[in-house]
Structures are given as C-alpha cells and as structure tokens.
Amino acid sequence: MAETQATGVYPCYKNQFSIDVTGGDGSTEENLKSIADMETFSVSIDGNVEEWSPFDMEGWTRRMVTGKSITISVSGKRNVGDSGNDYVESIAVKVGRECDTTVVWNFPSGAKLVIPCVVNVTEWSAGDSKTVAPLAFDIMSNGKPTFTTAS
C-alpha cells in the first residue's frame, strides 16, 4: 500500500496501481497485484458535454457534463515472472470480455480509485536489440469507478 501523505508536493512514483489478475472486480485483496517495472503513466478524463443555447441566455451557451470516461496510459518494461506484468502481457492478443478486469489506484493522499476497466495492450516486447523489451497498455474505464477520499 502507498504511504499516505496528506499535504505538500510529491513525486509521481508515490501513486501506486494494482490490477486484479483474475479479471475480477478487485474486491479480493490477494487477487490485486502491482505491475513491476512500469515507468510512466498519463491520465485522460473525457467528459461528454452537451450544449444548448436557450433564448433567455441572450446568445450565451449553456453546458452540462452528461458522461465521463477515464483512460490511464501506462508504459514500462516487460518483466517475465511478475504476476501483474505477466497478466497484462497475457491479454495482449485477447478480445472481448477476456480483457475486462479492475485496477485500483492508490493516491499519495490516501485516496483510492477503483476502476472497472478493459485493458488494451499497445506495445508488446518489440524493440532495438540493445533495449529492454517494452510493455505498454491503456486502462480504459468500463462503467463508473468508485472514488474514496483519504480518511
């Protein structure tokens, strides 16, 4: 579990991710494994915004966020023998429900985001002869995540 830090700045490595290696809902702690040798992650939140221009706004647009999705793009190195890394690699060529799982993001503040998701492997063991084999993937929300604030 990540060390809790309630205030101040922090290095990005304090964010900790675990993945349910059974393709489950993340509710069983022993099924949640970290993914070794990941180096970078980026987060994209896509809001579906509906717009309308009623007469009473005198030409000004009204807006409402009507939906959301989150994508976390992760990249690092392929580490054979690490259960989290092996699990992600194992779904590289799978399709359908076989790509469903749950990812848990523990924030440095102590907050937690549980994300039902699909995992889409985007880079898999290829590269220059002098490099370490890569592993990159997108964690794409599949339904509503559950956010728990720090206690």
C-alpha positions in Angstrom: 0.0 0.0 0.0 1.2 3.5 -0.8 2.5 5.7 2.1 -0.1 8.3 2.9 0.9 11.9 2.5 -1.9 14.4 3.3 -0.2 17.7 2.2 2.5 19.1 0.0 4.0 18.1 -3.3 5.1 14.5 -4.0 6.9 12.5 -6.7 4.7 10.6 -9.2 6.0 7.2 -8.1 4.0 7.7 -4.9 0.9 6.8 -7.0 0.5 3.1 -6.8 -1.5 0.9 -9.1 -2.6 -2.7 -8.7 -4.6 -4.9 -11.1 -6.9 -7.9 -10.4 -5.0 -10.7 -12.1 -8.1 -12.9 -12.2 -10.1 -10.5 -14.3 -12.3 -9.9 -11.3 -13.8 -6.9 -9.6 -10.8 -6.1 -7.3 -12.7 -7.0 -4.2 -10.3 -9.8 -3.1 -7.1 -8.3 -1.9 -4.9 -11.4 -2.8 -6.0 -11.0 -6.5 -4.7 -7.5 -6.7 -1.1 -7.3 -7.8 1.3 -4.4 -8.6 2.7 -4.3 -12.1 6.5 -4.4 -11.9 8.8 -2.1 -14.0 6.2 0.4 -15.2 7.9 3.8 -15.7 5.3 6.3 -16.8 1.6 6.9 -16.7 -0.7 9.6 -18.1 -4.4 10.2 -17.3 -7.0 11.4 -19.7 -10.5 12.2 -18.5 -13.1 12.6 -21.3 -16.2 14.5 -20.4 -19.3 14.3 -22.6 -20.6 17.8 -22.7 -24.0 18.7 -24.1 -24.5 22.3 -25.2 -27.6 24.3 -25.9 -28.4 28.0 -26.5 -31.8 29.0 -24.9 -33.3 32.3 -25.7 -33.1 33.6 -22.1 -29.3 33.3 -22.2 -29.2 36.1 -24.9 -26.8 34.2 -27.1 -24.7 32.6 -24.4 -24.3 28.8 -24.4 -25.4 26.6 -21.6 -23.5 23.3 -20.9 -23.8 20.2 -18.9 -21.4 17.3 -18.4 -23.6 14.2 -19.1 -20.9 11.5 -19.0 -17.3 10.7 -18.3 -14.6 8.1 -19.1 -11.1 7.8 -17.9 -8.0 6.3 -19.7 -4.7 5.7 -18.0 -1.9 5.0 -20.4 1.0 3.1 -18.8 4.4 2.2 -20.2 7.4 0.4 -18.9 9.3 -2.8 -19.3 8.3 -6.4 -19.8 9.1 -8.4 -16.6 8.6 -12.1 -17.0 7.7 -13.7 -13.7 6.0 -10.7 -12.1 2.3 -11.7 -11.7 0.9 -8.2 -12.6 3.2 -7.8 -15.6 2.5 -11.4 -16.8 -1.2 -10.8 -16.5 -1.1 -7.7 -18.7 1.1 -9.4 -21.2 -1.3 -12.4 -21.3 -4.2 -10.4 -22.6 -2.2 -8.8 -25.4 -4.0 -10.8 -28.1 -7.2 -11.5 -26.3 -10.5 -9.8 -27.2 -13.9 -9.3 -25.7 -14.6 -9.9 -22.0 -11.2 -11.6 -21.6 -9.8 -8.0 -21.4 -12.0 -7.0 -18.5 -10.6 -6.5 -15.0 -10.3 -4.0 -12.2 -7.5 -1.6 -11.5 -7.0 0.1 -8.1 -5.2 3.5 -8.0 -3.9 4.4 -4.5 -3.1 8.1 -4.3 -0.3 9.6 -2.1 -3.0 11.4 -0.1 -4.6 8.1 0.9 -7.5 8.4 -1.5 -8.3 5.4 -3.7 -9.9 5.0 -7.2 -11.3 1.5 -8.1 -11.8 1.3 -11.8 -13.7 -1.4 -13.6 -11.9 -1.4 -16.9 -10.7 -3.0 -20.1 -7.0 -3.3 -20.7 -5.7 -2.6 -24.2 -2.1 -3.6 -24.7 -0.5 -1.1 -27.1 3.2 -2.1 -27.1 4.5 -5.6 -26.6 8.0 -7.0 -26.4 9.4 -5.3 -29.6 12.4 -3.0 -30.0 16.0 -2.5 -30.8 18.4 -5.3 -30.0 20.1 -3.2 -27.3 16.9 -2.3 -25.4 14.8 -3.9 -22.7 11.5 -5.3 -24.1 8.7 -2.8 -23.5 5.2 -3.3 -22.2 2.6 -0.5 -22.6 -1.1 -0.5 -22.2 -4.2 1.6 -21.7 -6.5 1.1 -18.7 -9.9 2.3 -20.0 -12.8 2.6 -17.6 -15.7 0.3 -18.2 -18.5 1.8 -16.1 -18.4 4.0 -13.1 -15.3 4.0 -11.0 -15.5 4.3 -7.2 -13.5 7.1 -5.6 -12.8 7.0 -1.9 -11.4 10.1 -0.3 -8.5 10.0 2.1 -9.6 9.4 5.7 
